[in-house]
Amino acid sequence: MSTASRYFEYAQNKLQEVLEQEMPNIQKAADLITESCKNGGKFYVFGSGHSHMITEELYLRAGGLALVHGILPPELMLHQMSKKSSYMERIEGYGKALVELYKVDEKDSILVISNSGRNAAPVDVCLAAKEKGAKVIAMTSMRHSTVCTSRHSSGKKIYEIADVVIDNCAEKGDAGFEVEGLRTPMGPVSSVTGIVIAEALACQVAANLAAAGIEPPVFISSNMDGGDAYNDQLFETYYGYWK
């Protein structure tokens, strides 16, 4: 079997592990988000470094819920400077400021994504959101987070704060796929399993809303005929310069 084929198998096994282990937690998280949406709250998503890709996956895209509010400050992404986001996510107090800026409150729910769960920014976001009364969902690697120390003065990691924890089933350090002839493992899977978890969560929330008699607002591709006009109505209703 080729190395590429073995990685496909490795990723499929990780997804199967999530399916077998994490469905109850995904359902619990979907129920919390559904209640927020039914009660006029917002569903926020936050992740820094590579975890921001999962936030982007849920935010403003074809097939995505127009109820998602992505917290995506550019300084916590990777495109500006190679190590900038790693430094920024370790600054305590910054995540709390984001919760204030985005006006998170008790009606809301928030998904916080961090593979290690140890850095100050995601811990701050969890703590500050909990203080506001919001429901907090953590997506993290329990294999990693349970064996590392926190970089926050509270001594906590995000799984110790959240109302619901979803394990992405990634290995410690994320990259756990062995390539013959290399000393270091490759093939990280937190983005693979994380994006599938996020989409499964969104689909379950939509199904929950539909079952409650509420038509969930879902974007279509702007590259479909009529897509821009359809989506513009959703932008005006749900984003319209931050309703």
Solvent accessible surface area in square Angstrom, and as a share of the most:
residue,aa,sasa,rsa
1,M,159,0.71
2,S,65,0.42
3,T,60,0.35
4,A,68,0.53
5,S,50,0.32
6,R,82,0.30
7,Y,54,0.21
8,F,141,0.59
9,E,82,0.37
10,Y,39,0.15
11,A,11,0.09
12,Q,111,0.49
13,N,94,0.48
14,K,13,0.05
15,L,53,0.26
16,Q,83,0.37
17,E,43,0.19
18,V,7,0.04
19,L,95,0.47
20,E,128,0.57
21,Q,85,0.38
22,E,6,0.03
23,M,77,0.34
24,P,81,0.51
25,N,39,0.20
26,I,4,0.02
27,Q,68,0.30
28,K,114,0.48
29,A,0,0.00
30,A,0,0.00
31,D,64,0.33
32,L,40,0.20
33,I,0,0.00
34,T,8,0.04
35,E,82,0.37
36,S,6,0.04
37,C,21,0.12
38,K,89,0.38
39,N,97,0.50
40,G,59,0.57
41,G,11,0.11
42,K,48,0.20
43,F,1,0.00
44,Y,1,0.00
45,V,0,0.00
46,F,0,0.00
47,G,3,0.03
48,S,10,0.06
49,G,10,0.10
50,H,115,0.51
51,S,17,0.11
52,H,21,0.09
53,M,74,0.33
54,I,5,0.02
55,T,0,0.00
56,E,80,0.36
57,E,29,0.13
58,L,4,0.02
59,Y,47,0.18
60,L,68,0.34
61,R,108,0.39
62,A,47,0.36
63,G,53,0.51
64,G,4,0.04
65,L,5,0.02
66,A,0,0.00
67,L,26,0.13
68,V,0,0.00
69,H,7,0.03
70,G,6,0.05
71,I,0,0.00
72,L,34,0.17
73,P,14,0.09
74,P,64,0.40
75,E,41,0.18
76,L,2,0.01
77,M,21,0.09
78,L,61,0.31
79,H,128,0.57
80,Q,87,0.39
81,M,128,0.57
82,S,99,0.64
83,K,118,0.50
84,K,64,0.27
85,S,2,0.01
86,S,41,0.26
87,Y,131,0.50
88,M,43,0.19
89,E,26,0.12
90,R,112,0.41
91,I,86,0.43
92,E,81,0.36
93,G,37,0.36
94,Y,44,0.17
95,G,0,0.00
96,K,100,0.42
97,A,45,0.35
98,L,8,0.04
99,V,0,0.00
100,E,88,0.39
101,L,128,0.64
102,Y,51,0.19
103,K,151,0.64
104,V,3,0.02
105,D,43,0.23
106,E,117,0.53
107,K,89,0.38
108,D,6,0.03
109,S,0,0.00
110,I,0,0.00
111,L,0,0.00
112,V,0,0.00
113,I,5,0.03
114,S,12,0.08
115,N,28,0.15
116,S,17,0.11
117,G,0,0.00
118,R,48,0.18
119,N,12,0.06
120,A,0,0.00
121,A,0,0.00
122,P,2,0.01
123,V,0,0.00
124,D,10,0.05
125,V,0,0.00
126,C,0,0.00
127,L,45,0.22
128,A,5,0.04
129,A,0,0.00
130,K,79,0.33
131,E,131,0.59
132,K,74,0.31
133,G,38,0.37
134,A,3,0.03
135,K,90,0.38
136,V,0,0.00
137,I,0,0.00
138,A,0,0.00
139,M,0,0.00
140,T,0,0.00
141,S,0,0.00
142,M,53,0.23
143,R,93,0.34
144,H,28,0.13
145,S,0,0.00
146,T,68,0.40
147,V,92,0.53
148,C,19,0.11
149,T,98,0.57
150,S,25,0.16
151,R,92,0.34
152,H,19,0.09
153,S,97,0.62
154,S,52,0.33
155,G,49,0.47
156,K,84,0.36
157,K,18,0.08
158,I,0,0.00
159,Y,54,0.21
160,E,85,0.38
161,I,14,0.07
162,A,18,0.14
163,D,62,0.32
164,V,13,0.07
165,V,35,0.20
166,I,0,0.00
167,D,14,0.07
168,N,4,0.02
169,C,0,0.00
170,A,0,0.00
171,E,54,0.24
172,K,126,0.54
173,G,48,0.47
174,D,24,0.12
175,A,27,0.21
176,G,24,0.23
177,F,13,0.06
178,E,107,0.48
179,V,32,0.19
180,E,164,0.74
181,G,80,0.77
182,L,86,0.43
183,R,243,0.89
184,T,94,0.54
185,P,56,0.35
186,M,99,0.44
187,G,15,0.14
188,P,75,0.47
189,V,0,0.00
190,S,15,0.10
191,S,31,0.20
192,V,54,0.31
193,T,0,0.00
194,G,0,0.00
195,I,52,0.26
196,V,73,0.42
197,I,1,0.01
198,A,0,0.00
199,E,52,0.23
200,A,35,0.27
201,L,1,0.00
202,A,6,0.05
203,C,88,0.52
204,Q,57,0.25
205,V,0,0.00
206,A,20,0.15
207,A,55,0.43
208,N,28,0.14
209,L,3,0.01
210,A,58,0.45
211,A,94,0.73
212,A,52,0.40
213,G,70,0.67
214,I,70,0.36
215,E,158,0.71
216,P,25,0.16
217,P,15,0.10
218,V,48,0.28
219,F,6,0.02
220,I,66,0.34
221,S,34,0.22
222,S,65,0.42
223,N,143,0.73
224,M,123,0.55
225,D,149,0.77
226,G,54,0.52
227,G,1,0.01
228,D,86,0.45
229,A,69,0.54
230,Y,102,0.39
231,N,11,0.06
232,D,79,0.41
233,Q,125,0.56
234,L,21,0.10
235,F,80,0.33
236,E,109,0.49
237,T,73,0.42
238,Y,63,0.24
239,Y,20,0.08
240,G,27,0.26
241,Y,224,0.85
242,W,90,0.32
243,K,126,0.53
